[in-house]
Amino acid sequence: MNSFYSNDELDEIGFEFGENVLVSKKVSFYDVKNIKIGSNVRIDDFCIISGNVTIGSFVHISAFCAFYGSEGIEVGDYSGTSPRVTIFSASDDFSGNAMIGPMVNQELTNVQKGKVILERFVQVGAGSIVMPGVNISEGAVVGAMSFVKEDLEQWTINAGVPSKFIKKRKVIKDQKP
């Protein structure tokens, strides 16, 4: 028994996908008509992929990741997420100035929304959280257990709660997807 879906089974799920795509049969997909997956992609056990999500090529999504893409999530080529990364493109306002939850009348909430973009050559470390509207620029990496609420610059190493610039990272030259 194979733990990954066959191409025929992926076709039945209903999202667009390229060649050499390995998706665990333990992944949950929601709103599949808005999900696109490139070539040479692996998505491991117990992930949730929901909403408007585009995953490039040569990408690995490790186990227990969650992509909540109601406002859009893009993962660039040669990028990936380590185990238990959560990406939110929308989040409730926890300040106490609004009510919280998907079952509350929208006029009573203050949901923060914004497309999340992980450009090419990005890696997000285990247990990290990426908030709505964040752009992680090409080549940037995020250390484990970080909270990313602001854009990250190209070819940098970032970590912490909230994430902060640690140092520059070596640029990978002449890479082509």
C-alpha positions as a printed NumPy array, in Angstrom:
array([[  0.   ,   0.   ,   0.   ],
       [  1.366,   3.41 ,  -0.995],
       [  1.124,   6.25 ,   1.543],
       [  1.052,   8.874,  -1.249],
       [ -1.81 ,   9.56 ,  -3.644],
       [ -1.45 ,   8.35 ,  -7.222],
       [ -1.869,  10.874, -10.055],
       [ -5.349,   9.467, -10.716],
       [ -6.296,   9.989,  -7.075],
       [ -4.894,  13.546,  -7.151],
       [ -6.996,  14.227, -10.265],
       [-10.085,  13.088,  -8.339],
       [ -9.326,  15.523,  -5.499],
       [ -9.613,  18.33 ,  -8.043],
       [ -6.687,  20.729,  -7.729],
       [ -4.081,  21.544, -10.393],
       [ -0.713,  19.829, -10.051],
       [  2.464,  19.222, -12.052],
       [  4.733,  16.201, -12.412],
       [  6.333,  14.138,  -9.656],
       [  3.969,  15.303,  -6.915],
       [  3.92 ,  13.25 ,  -3.715],
       [  1.014,  14.057,  -1.408],
       [  0.386,  11.984,   1.701],
       [ -3.034,  10.384,   1.919],
       [ -3.209,  11.95 ,   5.399],
       [ -3.281,  15.552,   4.098],
       [ -6.542,  17.519,   4.378],
       [ -7.525,  19.831,   1.511],
       [-10.272,  22.463,   1.587],
       [-11.489,  24.662,  -1.291],
       [ -9.509,  22.556,  -3.775],
       [-10.559,  24.589,  -6.824],
       [ -8.19 ,  27.334,  -5.587],
       [ -5.17 ,  25.11 ,  -4.89 ],
       [ -2.308,  24.786,  -7.395],
       [  0.783,  22.636,  -6.926],
       [  3.841,  22.731,  -9.204],
       [  6.215,  19.878, -10.081],
       [  8.599,  17.986,  -7.811],
       [  6.598,  18.716,  -4.664],
       [  6.159,  16.607,  -1.534],
       [  3.532,  17.263,   1.133],
       [  3.867,  15.08 ,   4.22 ],
       [  1.375,  13.637,   6.733],
       [ -1.216,  15.63 ,   8.679],
       [ -0.95 ,  18.906,   6.754],
       [ -3.927,  21.199,   6.136],
       [ -4.005,  23.109,   2.856],
       [ -7.015,  25.421,   2.705],
       [ -8.129,  28.282,   0.477],
       [ -6.22 ,  30.076,  -2.24 ],
       [ -2.816,  28.338,  -2.094],
       [ -0.215,  28.18 ,  -4.857],
       [  2.838,  26.001,  -4.308],
       [  5.725,  26.29 ,  -6.774],
       [  8.117,  23.548,  -7.887],
       [ 10.843,  21.743,  -5.924],
       [  8.99 ,  22.402,  -2.656],
       [  8.744,  20.28 ,   0.497],
       [  5.959,  20.841,   3.028],
       [  6.855,  18.835,   6.157],
       [  4.431,  17.041,   8.463],
       [  1.81 ,  18.873,  10.523],
       [  1.984,  22.154,   8.549],
       [ -1.146,  24.252,   8.098],
       [ -1.704,  26.774,   5.3  ],
       [ -4.86 ,  28.849,   5.88 ],
       [ -5.084,  30.694,   2.581],
       [ -8.421,  32.496,   2.501],
       [ -6.596,  35.637,   1.311],
       [ -3.886,  33.779,  -0.606],
       [ -0.616,  32.007,   0.103],
       [  2.161,  31.615,  -2.463],
       [  5.173,  29.373,  -1.928],
       [  7.968,  29.977,  -4.428],
       [ 10.187,  27.423,  -6.143],
       [ 12.889,  25.709,  -4.065],
       [ 11.209,  26.727,  -0.814],
       [  9.838,  24.734,   2.068],
       [  8.417,  24.521,   5.53 ],
       [  9.733,  22.394,   8.377],
       [  7.336,  20.456,  10.642],
       [  4.485,  22.294,  12.383],
       [  4.742,  25.578,  10.454],
       [  1.458,  27.496,  10.341],
       [  0.773,  30.213,   7.782],
       [ -2.257,  32.485,   8.241],
       [ -3.544,  34.81 ,   5.53 ],
       [ -6.29 ,  35.974,   7.913],
       [ -6.322,  36.256,  11.705],
       [ -8.75 ,  37.509,  14.311],
       [ -8.067,  40.665,  16.334],
       [ -7.228,  39.48 ,  19.856],
       [ -6.928,  43.009,  21.325],
       [-10.334,  42.89 ,  22.974],
       [-11.717,  45.523,  20.604],
       [-13.649,  42.974,  18.537],
       [-15.248,  39.597,  18.859],
       [-13.398,  36.472,  17.742],
       [-14.361,  33.435,  15.705],
       [-15.748,  32.287,  12.372],
       [-19.289,  31.909,  13.727],
       [-19.53 ,  35.534,  14.943],
       [-21.25 ,  38.113,  12.725],
       [-18.483,  39.715,  10.579],
       [-19.533,  43.247,  11.575],
       [-18.478,  42.409,  15.138],
       [-14.997,  41.138,  14.206],
       [-11.834,  42.846,  13.019],
       [-10.104,  40.169,  10.971],
       [ -6.608,  41.101,   9.779],
       [ -6.162,  39.917,   6.185],
       [ -3.372,  39.783,   3.636],
       [ -1.759,  37.502,   1.109],
       [  1.358,  35.703,   2.355],
       [  4.254,  35.21 ,  -0.04 ],
       [  7.284,  32.975,   0.431],
       [  9.523,  33.806,  -2.509],
       [ 12.094,  31.424,  -4.067],
       [ 14.704,  29.692,  -1.859],
       [ 12.829,  30.425,   1.395],
       [ 12.812,  28.001,   4.329],
       [ 10.652,  28.376,   7.431],
       [ 11.879,  26.514,  10.518],
       [  9.923,  24.067,  12.666],
       [  7.083,  25.38 ,  14.791],
       [  7.128,  28.864,  13.268],
       [  4.052,  31.   ,  12.603],
       [  3.693,  33.409,   9.674],
       [  0.988,  36.071,   9.96 ],
       [ -1.233,  37.697,   7.305],
       [  0.285,  40.029,   4.722],
       [  3.893,  38.921,   5.26 ],
       [  6.332,  38.705,   2.357],
       [  9.393,  36.543,   3.016],
       [ 11.781,  37.676,   0.289],
       [ 13.972,  35.453,  -1.868],
       [ 16.502,  33.397,   0.046],
       [ 15.376,  34.444,   3.514],
       [ 15.219,  31.76 ,   6.208],
       [ 13.32 ,  31.677,   9.478],
       [ 14.67 ,  29.883,  12.548],
       [ 12.605,  27.354,  14.475],
       [  9.825,  28.548,  16.791],
       [  9.737,  32.047,  15.291],
       [  6.783,  34.418,  14.964],
       [  6.884,  36.294,  11.649],
       [  4.632,  39.339,  11.559],
       [  6.646,  41.634,   9.269],
       [  8.289,  41.261,   5.866],
       [ 11.756,  39.698,   5.758],
       [ 14.552,  40.918,   3.497],
       [ 16.322,  38.88 ,   0.809],
       [ 19.027,  36.419,   1.776],
       [ 18.776,  36.947,   5.52 ],
       [ 18.599,  34.696,   8.573],
       [ 15.788,  35.646,  10.943],
       [ 14.562,  34.171,  14.232],
       [ 12.707,  34.917,  17.427],
       [  9.378,  36.042,  18.835],
       [  8.808,  38.323,  17.059],
       [ 11.331,  37.398,  14.371],
       [ 14.33 ,  39.664,  14.027],
       [ 17.176,  39.928,  11.547],
       [ 20.157,  37.838,  12.705],
       [ 22.588,  38.167,   9.803],
       [ 22.96 ,  38.07 ,   6.041],
       [ 22.867,  34.703,   4.282],
       [ 25.008,  33.552,   1.356],
       [ 23.313,  34.216,  -1.965],
       [ 22.789,  31.18 ,  -4.168],
       [ 23.825,  32.42 ,  -7.61 ],
       [ 22.529,  31.392, -10.999],
       [ 19.715,  29.183,  -9.697],
       [ 16.923,  28.507, -12.158],
       [ 13.636,  26.824, -11.292]])
